[in-house]
C-alpha cells in the first residue's frame, strides 16, 4: 500500500492535466463512491439528472475506468475536504484529503492528474 501512496503523492504534485467545473454538489463524498461502484459494475449510474449532466458524469467515470495511473480530485463547494479517486496499477483507491482553509473555493470541480 505504501508504494501506491507514493505514486499518488507524485501524481498530485504534478500540474493538473485538466480542471472541469461541474454542477454536482454533494453533502457527502460517500454518495460519489456509491455511484462510482454502480457505474463500475454496470457501465452506467442510477442517478436522475439532466442529459448534459449525465454526459459529464459518464465522461468522468469512463476516464476513471479506462485510464491507468491517475488521480481524480473532486471538490464539492460546500465541503471542507476533497475526494481523491485514484487508480494505480489497476487498483482503485479512494481517499478524503483536506483543502487549504485559506482558499475560498466556491465552485464544484474535478481535476485530473496523470
N, C-alpha and C positions, 0 to 999 in steps of 0.2 A: 504494500500500500504506500510505503514511503516513496518509492520510485514514481508512482503515479502522482503523488502530491508535488514532487519536484518538477515533473513535467508540466503540471497545471500552473505552478508558480512561474515557470519560464514563459509559458504562453501568455499569462496575464501581464507580464512585464513588457511584452512586445506591443507596439502600437496596434490598436484595433483595426481590423480589416474593413468593418462596416458598422455603422450605427443606424438602426431603424427606429424611428419614433412610432409607437403603436398605440391603438386606442384601448388596450386592455389594462384594466386596473383590477387588482385582486386584494382581498382582505387577508389572504394567507397564501404563501407560496406552495403549500401542500395541495391546493386546488390545481396548480400548474402541473405538479408532479403526477397527480391522479389523471389529468387529461393526457399528459405525455404517455403514461403507461397504456392507456386505452389506444392511443394513436399507434404506439409501437406494436401492440398486439394485433390490431385490426386494420391498420393503414388509414384510419380516419378517426376523428374525435366525435364526441357526443354532445357538444355544447351548441346551443341555439344562438347563432349570431348572424349578422348581415353577410351577404355573399362576399363583399370586398374584405371584410374582417376574416372570413373563413379562409380566403385565399392567402392572406398574410400569415395566419396561424399554420396553415398547411405547408407553406414555404419554409417557415422556421423549423417546424418539426421534421420536414423532409430533409433539410440541411443537416439537422442533428442526427438523423437516422443514417444518412448516406455518407457523410464525411468523417474520416478518422482524425484523431488527434486535434481536437478543438475545444474551445470553451465558449458557451453562450452565456452571457451575463444578462439577466433580465432584472430590470428595476421597475417596481410599481411605485408611483409617486407618493402614495400615502403611507409607505412603509419606511422603516429606518435601516433597512438592510437590503441586500440583493440576493438573487438566486444564481448560483453558478451551476449550469448544466454542462457537464464535461463528458467528453468521450475520448478516452486514452487507450490505445491498443485494444479496441473493441470492448472496452469496459466502460459502462456508464456510471458516473459518479456525480451526485448532486450535493451541493453544499450551500449553506447560507453564510454570507460574508457581510461585514459592516460597510456602510457607506460613510464617507467623510462627513461628519455632522456640521462642518462649517460651510459645506456647499448646500445651497438651497435648490435642489433639483425638483422642478415642478412638472416634468413630463415623464411618461412611461416610455421605456426604450429597451431594445435588445442590442447588445454589442457582440460582435464575433471576433474571436481570437484564434488564429490557426497558423 
